[in-house]
Amino acid sequence: MEKLRIVFMGTPEFAVGILDTIIKNNYDVVGVITAADKPAGRGQKLKYSAVKEYALEHNLRLLQPTNLKDESFLEELKTLNANLQIVVAFRMLPKVVWEMPKLGTFNLHASLLPNYRGAAPINWAIINGETKTGVTTFFIDDKIDTGAMILSSETDIDSNENAGHLHDRLMDLGSTTVVETLAMIEKGNVNTIIQEEDANIKTAYKLNKENCKIDWTKSALEINNLIRGLSPYPAAWCIFSDKNEEWNVKIYDTKIIIESHTHEVGSIICTKKEMKIAVENGFIQVLSLQFPGKKKMTTSELLNGIALSEAAKAF
């Protein structure tokens, strides 16, 4: 058995869960690479990545290159003398980096590859109404999420589950899968599976303002899937219009009501405590939302302080 010397690369909270499990399983992490500090918030103070905070807490050797092809970074990476690199939610690596360790570089991706390659696999699995997803480890090659697969683990998606909840479950599943992958590599018994290319492969496109906007002409199920697939972050949004005012509103939690009605699509119907929005085949009941400049609140909290007229519309 070859003793592993690991360099770990990652940035967000999702990667921290995996790194913590690797450390707790007594693997030797000789270095951690994460994103450079970024100014954030009103004061534009430099913000550390979640992985940097963890690395500092655990006295791990930390590198924060802005350019992964920079000679001084490559020299420093070589001096770590790693024989394996693990990538979780980082960025695309140049060949000179992923080819460096003797045992290769593997990535953990939060989908069942080859489906949902790309930036937002957890969100798109829910948005598209999938009932199953999972995680996959694979050796990195020169394209995005296309390398030879090592191991995959599957889980069901609950019909009410949002992206935040699924993220946490996949972090746990990913942690177990990475440790199983490490055991296979350590013993030298990895049998990879080449990803087959297929025109029906679904993609996890980068999220942007346009693909996060709610289209109220869609079915109740499609709208509900979009909202839970983007909750709690970055959140689905739309415009509320009433009495010559417009608000850009984020919607976090909803319930489907299937029933026939005569309301125009997008009509907002409120009681003192409840709000529902008319769609083609029923209503979307809004359970929590956020108005501009206000915190996220339940619908009944919002309706305590704001009264919408019968002419209010969502679009």
C-alpha positions as CSV (number, residue, x, y, z in Angstrom):
1,M,0.0,0.0,0.0
2,E,1.3,3.4,-0.9
3,K,1.0,6.1,1.8
4,L,-0.9,9.0,0.3
5,R,0.4,12.6,0.5
6,I,-2.6,14.8,-0.5
7,V,-3.0,18.3,-1.8
8,F,-6.6,19.4,-1.4
9,M,-8.2,22.2,-3.6
10,G,-11.5,23.8,-2.9
11,T,-13.3,27.0,-1.9
12,P,-16.9,26.9,-0.5
13,E,-18.5,25.3,2.5
14,F,-19.3,22.1,0.5
15,A,-15.5,21.5,0.1
16,V,-15.0,22.0,3.8
17,G,-17.2,19.1,4.7
18,I,-15.1,16.8,2.5
19,L,-11.7,18.1,3.7
20,D,-12.8,17.7,7.3
21,T,-13.7,14.0,6.7
22,I,-10.3,13.4,4.9
23,I,-8.5,14.8,8.0
24,K,-10.7,12.9,10.5
25,N,-9.8,9.7,8.6
26,N,-6.2,10.4,9.3
27,Y,-5.0,11.0,5.8
28,D,-1.9,13.2,5.3
29,V,-3.0,16.5,3.8
30,V,0.3,18.2,3.0
31,G,-1.3,21.4,1.5
32,V,-4.5,23.2,0.8
33,I,-5.2,25.4,-2.2
34,T,-8.1,27.8,-2.2
35,A,-9.3,31.0,-3.9
36,A,-7.6,34.4,-3.2
37,D,-9.3,36.6,-0.6
38,K,-12.1,38.8,-2.1
39,P,-13.5,42.1,-0.9
40,A,-17.1,41.6,0.3
41,G,-20.0,43.5,1.9
42,R,-20.5,47.2,2.3
43,G,-17.1,47.8,3.9
44,Q,-15.4,45.7,1.1
45,K,-13.4,43.9,3.8
46,L,-11.3,41.0,2.5
47,K,-13.3,37.8,3.0
48,Y,-11.6,34.4,3.4
49,S,-13.0,31.4,1.7
50,A,-14.6,28.7,3.9
51,V,-11.7,26.4,3.0
52,K,-9.1,29.0,4.1
53,E,-10.8,29.4,7.4
54,Y,-10.8,25.7,8.0
55,A,-7.1,25.4,6.9
56,L,-6.1,28.2,9.3
57,E,-8.0,26.6,12.2
58,H,-6.3,23.3,11.6
59,N,-2.8,24.6,10.8
60,L,-2.7,23.2,7.3
61,R,-0.2,24.5,4.8
62,L,-2.2,27.0,2.6
63,L,-1.6,28.4,-0.9
64,Q,-3.8,31.0,-2.6
65,P,-2.5,31.5,-6.1
66,T,-4.3,34.0,-8.4
67,N,-2.7,32.3,-11.5
68,L,-2.4,28.5,-11.5
69,K,0.3,28.7,-14.2
70,D,2.5,31.0,-12.2
71,E,6.1,29.6,-12.0
72,S,6.5,30.4,-8.3
73,F,3.2,28.7,-7.4
74,L,4.2,25.6,-9.5
75,E,7.5,25.4,-7.7
76,E,5.8,25.7,-4.3
77,L,3.3,23.0,-5.3
78,K,6.2,20.7,-6.3
79,T,7.9,21.2,-3.0
80,L,4.8,19.8,-1.2
81,N,5.8,16.4,-2.8
82,A,2.2,15.2,-3.0
83,N,1.4,12.0,-4.8
84,L,-2.4,12.7,-5.1
85,Q,-4.6,15.8,-5.5
86,I,-8.3,16.1,-4.7
87,V,-10.4,18.9,-6.1
88,V,-13.9,19.8,-4.7
89,A,-15.7,22.9,-6.0
90,F,-12.6,24.8,-7.1
91,R,-11.8,26.0,-10.6
92,M,-10.5,24.4,-13.9
93,L,-6.9,23.3,-13.5
94,P,-4.2,23.7,-16.1
95,K,-2.7,20.4,-17.3
96,V,0.6,21.2,-15.7
97,V,-1.2,21.1,-12.3
98,W,-3.5,18.1,-12.6
99,E,-0.7,16.0,-14.2
100,M,1.8,16.7,-11.4
101,P,1.1,14.0,-8.8
102,K,2.1,10.4,-9.6
103,L,-1.3,9.0,-8.6
104,G,-3.3,11.7,-10.5
105,T,-5.8,14.3,-9.5
106,F,-9.4,13.4,-8.8
107,N,-12.5,15.6,-8.5
108,L,-15.7,15.1,-6.5
109,H,-18.7,16.4,-8.5
110,A,-22.2,16.7,-7.0
111,S,-24.1,14.8,-9.7
112,L,-24.3,11.4,-11.3
113,L,-22.0,12.0,-14.2
114,P,-22.1,12.3,-17.2
115,N,-25.4,14.3,-16.3
116,Y,-25.2,17.7,-14.8
117,R,-21.6,18.6,-15.7
118,G,-21.0,22.2,-14.9
119,A,-21.3,24.9,-12.3
120,A,-24.6,24.3,-10.5
121,P,-25.5,20.5,-10.5
122,I,-27.4,20.5,-7.2
123,N,-29.7,23.3,-8.3
124,W,-30.4,22.0,-11.8
125,A,-31.3,18.5,-10.6
126,I,-34.1,19.9,-8.5
127,I,-35.1,22.6,-11.1
128,N,-35.5,19.8,-13.7
129,G,-37.6,17.7,-11.4
130,E,-35.2,14.8,-11.0
131,T,-36.1,12.2,-8.4
132,K,-32.5,10.9,-8.0
133,T,-29.0,12.5,-7.9
134,G,-25.7,11.7,-6.3
135,V,-22.0,12.3,-6.4
136,T,-19.2,11.1,-8.6
137,T,-15.4,10.9,-8.2
138,F,-13.4,11.0,-11.4
139,F,-9.9,11.7,-12.6
140,I,-9.5,15.1,-14.1
141,D,-8.7,15.6,-17.8
142,D,-8.5,18.7,-20.0
143,K,-12.3,19.3,-20.2
144,I,-14.9,20.2,-17.5
145,D,-16.2,17.1,-15.6
146,T,-15.5,14.6,-18.4
147,G,-12.8,12.4,-16.9
148,A,-12.8,8.7,-16.2
149,M,-15.1,7.9,-13.3
150,I,-13.9,6.1,-10.2
151,L,-17.0,5.9,-8.0
152,S,-20.5,7.2,-7.8
153,S,-23.1,7.1,-5.0
154,E,-26.8,7.7,-5.5
155,T,-29.6,9.3,-3.4
156,D,-33.3,10.1,-3.8
157,I,-34.5,13.7,-4.0
158,D,-37.5,14.3,-1.9
159,S,-40.3,16.2,-3.7
160,N,-40.3,19.0,-1.1
161,E,-36.5,19.2,-0.7
162,N,-34.7,22.4,-1.5
163,A,-31.2,23.0,-2.8
164,G,-29.8,23.9,0.6
165,H,-31.0,20.7,2.2
166,L,-29.8,18.6,-0.8
167,H,-26.4,20.4,-0.7
168,D,-25.9,19.3,2.9
169,R,-26.9,15.7,2.2
170,L,-24.6,15.5,-0.8
171,M,-21.7,16.9,1.2
172,D,-22.1,14.0,3.6
173,L,-22.5,11.5,0.8
174,G,-19.5,13.1,-1.0
175,S,-17.4,12.8,2.1
176,T,-18.0,9.0,2.4
177,T,-17.5,8.6,-1.4
178,V,-14.1,10.5,-1.3
179,V,-12.9,8.3,1.6
180,E,-13.9,5.1,-0.3
181,T,-12.1,6.5,-3.4
182,L,-9.0,7.1,-1.3
183,A,-9.0,3.6,0.0
184,M,-9.2,2.2,-3.5
185,I,-6.3,4.4,-4.7
186,E,-4.2,3.5,-1.7
187,K,-4.7,-0.2,-2.4
188,G,-4.1,0.3,-6.1
189,N,-7.4,-1.3,-7.1
190,V,-9.1,1.5,-9.1
191,N,-11.2,0.5,-12.1
192,T,-12.3,3.6,-13.9
193,I,-15.3,3.9,-16.2
194,I,-15.0,6.2,-19.3
195,Q,-17.9,8.7,-19.5
196,E,-20.0,8.0,-22.6
197,E,-21.0,11.0,-24.7
198,D,-24.7,11.3,-25.5
199,A,-26.9,14.0,-27.0
200,N,-29.3,13.6,-24.1
201,I,-26.8,14.5,-21.4
202,K,-28.2,17.3,-19.2
203,T,-26.0,20.3,-18.3
204,A,-25.7,22.2,-15.1
205,Y,-25.5,25.7,-16.5
206,K,-24.1,28.6,-14.5
207,L,-27.0,30.4,-12.7
208,N,-27.7,34.0,-13.7
209,K,-30.4,36.6,-13.3
210,E,-32.3,35.4,-16.3
211,N,-32.5,31.6,-15.5
212,C,-33.5,32.4,-11.9
213,K,-36.5,34.5,-12.9
214,I,-39.9,32.9,-12.4
215,D,-42.1,32.5,-15.5
216,W,-45.7,32.4,-14.2
217,T,-47.0,31.0,-17.5
218,K,-45.3,27.7,-16.7
219,S,-47.0,24.8,-14.8
220,A,-47.3,24.9,-11.0
221,L,-44.8,21.9,-10.8
222,E,-42.2,23.6,-13.0
223,I,-42.5,26.9,-11.0
224,N,-42.3,25.1,-7.6
225,N,-39.2,23.1,-8.8
226,L,-37.5,26.3,-9.9
227,I,-38.2,27.9,-6.5
228,R,-37.0,25.0,-4.4
229,G,-34.0,24.4,-6.7
230,L,-32.8,28.0,-6.0
231,S,-33.6,28.1,-2.3
232,P,-32.0,29.4,-0.2
233,Y,-29.4,30.7,-2.7
234,P,-29.4,32.5,-5.1
235,A,-33.2,32.5,-4.8
236,A,-35.9,32.6,-7.6
237,W,-37.3,36.1,-8.2
238,C,-40.0,38.0,-10.0
239,I,-41.6,41.4,-10.1
240,F,-44.6,42.3,-8.0
241,S,-46.7,45.1,-9.3
242,D,-49.4,47.0,-7.5
243,K,-50.8,50.6,-7.4
244,N,-48.2,51.9,-9.8
245,E,-45.3,50.4,-7.7
246,E,-43.0,47.6,-8.6
247,W,-40.8,45.4,-6.3
248,N,-38.2,42.9,-7.2
249,V,-39.2,40.0,-4.9
250,K,-37.3,36.8,-4.0
251,I,-39.4,33.7,-3.2
252,Y,-38.0,30.9,-1.1
253,D,-40.8,28.5,-0.1
254,T,-44.0,27.5,-1.9
255,K,-46.7,25.0,-2.1
256,I,-48.7,23.8,-5.1
257,I,-52.5,24.0,-5.2
258,I,-54.0,22.3,-8.2
259,E,-57.5,23.6,-8.9
260,S,-59.4,25.3,-11.7
261,H,-60.0,29.0,-11.4
262,T,-60.9,32.1,-13.5
263,H,-58.0,34.4,-12.3
264,E,-55.5,35.7,-14.9
265,V,-52.1,34.1,-14.7
266,G,-49.9,36.1,-12.3
267,S,-52.7,37.5,-10.2
268,I,-51.8,37.8,-6.5
269,I,-54.6,36.7,-4.2
270,C,-54.1,37.6,-0.5
271,T,-56.0,37.0,2.7
272,K,-54.7,38.6,6.0
273,K,-52.2,35.7,6.4
274,E,-51.9,33.9,3.0
275,M,-50.8,34.7,-0.5
276,K,-51.2,32.7,-3.6
277,I,-50.4,33.4,-7.2
278,A,-52.5,32.2,-10.1
279,V,-50.9,29.8,-12.6
280,E,-52.4,28.0,-15.6
281,N,-53.4,24.8,-13.6
282,G,-53.9,26.2,-10.1
283,F,-52.0,28.4,-7.7
284,I,-48.6,28.7,-6.1
285,Q,-49.0,29.4,-2.4
286,V,-46.1,31.6,-1.2
287,L,-44.8,30.6,2.2
288,S,-41.7,32.8,2.6
289,L,-40.3,35.7,0.5
290,Q,-38.1,38.8,0.6
291,F,-39.0,42.3,-0.5
292,P,-36.1,44.7,-1.4
293,G,-34.4,46.2,1.6
294,K,-36.1,43.8,4.0
295,K,-35.1,40.4,5.5
296,K,-36.6,37.1,4.4
297,M,-39.9,36.6,6.2
298,T,-43.0,34.3,6.2
299,T,-45.9,35.5,4.1
300,S,-48.0,36.2,7.2
301,E,-45.2,38.4,8.6
302,L,-45.1,40.3,5.4
303,L,-48.9,40.8,5.2
304,N,-48.8,42.3,8.7
305,G,-47.0,45.2,7.3
306,I,-48.0,45.5,3.6
307,A,-51.4,45.4,2.0
308,L,-51.7,44.4,-1.7
309,S,-54.8,45.3,-3.7
310,E,-56.9,42.9,-5.7
311,A,-55.2,44.2,-8.8
312,A,-51.7,43.1,-7.7
313,K,-49.8,41.0,-10.3
314,A,-46.6,38.9,-10.4
315,F,-44.6,38.8,-13.6
